[in-house]
């Protein structure tokens, strides 16, 4: 993992934790696509969020995916939860 990606994940995770109380009721169980500390959009599956992130941020691939649940889980880039293959 590059330093830029690691920094992006840290920024996004912190921002997500701060926003969680205000989005939980509306987006519980969805997956947030995040970039630069902001939520870009919500998706029904982690896979959908990942595919959108790969497409939207194709130049540098700097984004992260976070599930909207009561206790946030650091999914990192989300690649840890996915096999290393093309989707």
Backbone as CSV, one residue per row, in Angstrom:
resi,resn,N_x,N_y,N_z,CA_x,CA_y,CA_z,C_x,C_y,C_z
1,UNK,0.837,-1.167,0.000,0.000,0.000,0.000,0.889,1.239,0.000
2,UNK,0.581,2.177,-0.872,1.378,3.397,-0.965,1.071,4.337,0.201
3,UNK,1.976,5.272,0.449,1.747,6.268,1.497,0.530,7.124,1.192
4,UNK,0.335,7.469,-0.078,-0.818,8.295,-0.463,-2.121,7.557,-0.170
5,UNK,-2.156,6.291,-0.473,-3.361,5.502,-0.219,-3.587,5.347,1.280
6,UNK,-2.546,5.074,2.019,-2.661,4.940,3.476,-3.203,6.237,4.085
7,UNK,-2.696,7.377,3.624,-3.151,8.671,4.141,-4.624,8.890,3.784
8,UNK,-5.000,8.546,2.557,-6.389,8.685,2.114,-7.319,7.853,3.008
9,UNK,-6.914,6.639,3.304,-7.722,5.757,4.143,-7.877,6.349,5.539
10,UNK,-6.806,6.846,6.105,-6.859,7.424,7.449,-7.771,8.646,7.496
11,UNK,-7.642,9.527,6.509,-8.486,10.727,6.444,-9.951,10.328,6.314
12,UNK,-10.225,9.386,5.429,-11.604,8.958,5.190,-12.208,8.274,6.407
13,UNK,-11.444,7.441,7.067,-11.962,6.721,8.230,-12.307,7.682,9.360
14,UNK,-11.436,8.650,9.606,-11.701,9.639,10.653,-12.959,10.450,10.326
15,UNK,-13.071,10.895,9.093,-14.244,11.668,8.672,-15.508,10.821,8.762
16,UNK,-15.399,9.556,8.392,-16.551,8.665,8.447,-17.029,8.506,9.891
17,UNK,-16.119,8.294,10.819,-16.486,8.154,12.225,-17.224,9.388,12.730
18,UNK,-16.801,10.552,12.297,-17.444,11.801,12.718,-18.847,11.941,12.131
19,UNK,-19.037,11.485,10.907,-20.336,11.611,10.222,-21.315,10.493,10.574
20,UNK,-20.810,9.398,11.108,-21.632,8.211,11.329,-22.942,8.478,12.073
21,UNK,-22.946,9.204,13.179,-24.219,9.412,13.884,-25.296,10.067,13.011
22,UNK,-24.904,10.935,12.107,-25.887,11.646,11.286,-26.348,10.857,10.061
23,UNK,-25.636,9.813,9.672,-26.017,9.044,8.480,-26.543,7.655,8.798
24,UNK,-26.368,7.211,10.027,-26.684,5.833,10.386,-28.143,5.474,10.134
25,UNK,-29.069,6.295,10.567,-30.497,5.968,10.416,-30.910,5.851,8.952
26,UNK,-30.376,6.697,8.113,-30.771,6.726,6.704,-30.033,5.693,5.853
27,UNK,-28.752,5.464,6.146,-27.921,4.644,5.263,-27.389,3.357,5.907
28,UNK,-27.981,2.927,7.002,-27.535,1.703,7.690,-27.463,0.524,6.712
29,UNK,-26.329,-0.188,6.726,-26.144,-1.347,5.872,-25.638,-1.032,4.476
30,UNK,-25.576,0.242,4.131,-25.037,0.653,2.827,-23.514,0.777,2.946
31,UNK,-22.890,1.029,1.819,-21.444,1.200,1.769,-21.135,2.580,1.202
32,UNK,-20.337,3.338,1.944,-19.961,4.691,1.545,-18.662,4.660,0.745
33,UNK,-18.695,5.257,-0.426,-17.481,5.487,-1.218,-16.937,6.824,-0.764
34,UNK,-15.671,6.855,-0.334,-15.106,8.065,0.242,-13.822,8.503,-0.453
35,UNK,-13.657,9.823,-0.452,-12.446,10.426,-1.031,-12.217,11.763,-0.339
36,UNK,-10.995,12.032,0.078,-10.607,13.305,0.687,-11.487,13.695,1.876
37,UNK,-11.886,12.704,2.674,-12.662,12.977,3.871,-14.121,13.281,3.632
38,UNK,-14.603,12.992,2.443,-16.024,13.228,2.172,-16.649,11.981,1.561
39,UNK,-17.927,11.844,1.777,-18.662,10.722,1.209,-19.097,11.111,-0.197
40,UNK,-18.677,10.327,-1.164,-19.006,10.585,-2.567,-20.425,10.093,-2.866
41,UNK,-20.728,8.867,-2.393,-22.050,8.277,-2.629,-22.188,7.028,-1.772
42,UNK,-23.414,6.519,-1.695,-23.703,5.288,-0.962,-24.126,4.209,-1.950
43,UNK,-23.761,2.956,-1.642,-24.058,1.822,-2.516,-24.618,0.667,-1.696
44,UNK,-25.359,-0.212,-2.362,-25.956,-1.363,-1.692,-24.935,-2.418,-1.304
45,UNK,-23.870,-2.544,-2.084,-22.848,-3.546,-1.792,-21.459,-2.915,-1.818
46,UNK,-20.540,-3.554,-1.104,-19.149,-3.097,-1.117,-18.582,-3.212,-2.525
47,UNK,-18.976,-4.249,-3.225,-18.491,-4.458,-4.599,-18.911,-3.299,-5.505
48,UNK,-20.168,-2.869,-5.389,-20.644,-1.749,-6.206,-19.868,-0.470,-5.886
49,UNK,-19.608,-0.229,-4.607,-18.848,0.958,-4.213,-17.417,0.885,-4.756
50,UNK,-16.823,-0.295,-4.682,-15.464,-0.491,-5.172,-15.379,-0.262,-6.684
51,UNK,-16.311,-0.812,-7.417,-16.326,-0.646,-8.876,-16.500,0.826,-9.240
52,UNK,-17.399,1.512,-8.539,-17.595,2.945,-8.795,-16.319,3.726,-8.491
53,UNK,-15.673,3.404,-7.380,-14.430,4.085,-7.026,-13.346,3.876,-8.064
54,UNK,-13.215,2.650,-8.553,-12.223,2.360,-9.595,-12.501,3.173,-10.859
55,UNK,-13.778,3.359,-11.176,-14.161,4.102,-12.373,-14.015,5.617,-12.182
56,UNK,-14.522,6.118,-11.079,-14.500,7.566,-10.823,-13.074,8.073,-10.610
57,UNK,-12.277,7.312,-9.872,-10.927,7.749,-9.522,-9.875,6.929,-10.257
58,UNK,-10.123,6.707,-11.544,-9.247,5.843,-12.333,-7.823,6.379,-12.481
59,UNK,-7.646,7.689,-12.348,-6.305,8.252,-12.523,-5.346,7.885,-11.399
60,UNK,-5.839,7.899,-10.151,-4.926,7.610,-9.036,-5.419,6.507,-8.094
61,UNK,-6.674,6.075,-8.239,-7.233,4.989,-7.433,-7.205,5.281,-5.926
62,UNK,-7.265,6.557,-5.551,-7.238,6.927,-4.137,-8.659,7.125,-3.626
63,UNK,-9.190,6.113,-2.972,-10.517,6.155,-2.372,-10.600,5.038,-1.355
64,UNK,-11.660,5.046,-0.568,-11.894,3.935,0.347,-13.389,3.682,0.440
65,UNK,-13.726,2.518,0.990,-15.112,2.093,1.126,-15.348,1.773,2.594
66,UNK,-16.467,2.247,3.130,-16.777,2.023,4.539,-18.232,1.615,4.690
67,UNK,-18.503,0.545,5.418,-19.867,0.104,5.670,-20.494,0.953,6.768
68,UNK,-21.750,1.336,6.559,-22.478,2.139,7.530,-23.118,1.193,8.548
69,UNK,-22.451,1.031,9.675,-22.922,0.202,10.783,-22.627,0.941,12.089
70,UNK,-23.260,0.487,13.183,-23.115,1.166,14.476,-21.669,1.355,14.891
71,UNK,-20.878,0.325,14.762,-19.468,0.390,15.115,-18.656,0.321,13.833
72,UNK,-18.060,1.433,13.409,-17.321,1.413,12.151,-16.173,0.418,12.189
73,UNK,-16.000,-0.257,11.083,-14.917,-1.212,10.920,-13.981,-0.652,9.862
74,UNK,-12.717,-0.566,10.194,-11.747,-0.036,9.231,-11.541,-1.064,8.131
75,UNK,-12.206,-0.836,6.988,-12.066,-1.723,5.843,-10.854,-1.360,5.001
76,UNK,-10.147,-0.307,5.408,-9.007,0.135,4.624,-9.474,0.483,3.224
77,UNK,-8.705,0.107,2.284,-9.040,0.389,0.890,-10.172,-0.495,0.410
78,UNK,-10.467,-1.556,1.189,-11.458,-2.568,0.877,-10.790,-3.719,0.155
79,UNK,-9.573,-3.530,-0.297,-8.880,-4.612,-0.991,-8.592,-5.771,-0.049
80,UNK,-8.515,-5.501,1.232,-8.270,-6.579,2.192,-9.429,-7.565,2.220
81,UNK,-10.618,-7.098,1.891,-11.798,-7.955,1.930,-12.086,-8.607,0.586
82,UNK,-11.314,-8.268,-0.422,-11.559,-8.760,-1.766,-10.380,-9.626,-2.222
83,UNK,-10.674,-10.678,-2.972,-9.566,-11.434,-3.553,-8.822,-10.567,-4.560
84,UNK,-7.560,-10.829,-4.761,-6.751,-10.060,-5.702,-7.043,-10.491,-7.124
85,UNK,-8.133,-9.975,-7.678,-8.510,-10.294,-9.049,-9.344,-9.162,-9.604
86,UNK,-9.506,-9.148,-10.890,-10.334,-8.137,-11.531,-11.793,-8.411,-11.231
87,UNK,-12.535,-7.372,-10.988,-13.969,-7.512,-10.717,-14.752,-7.161,-11.961
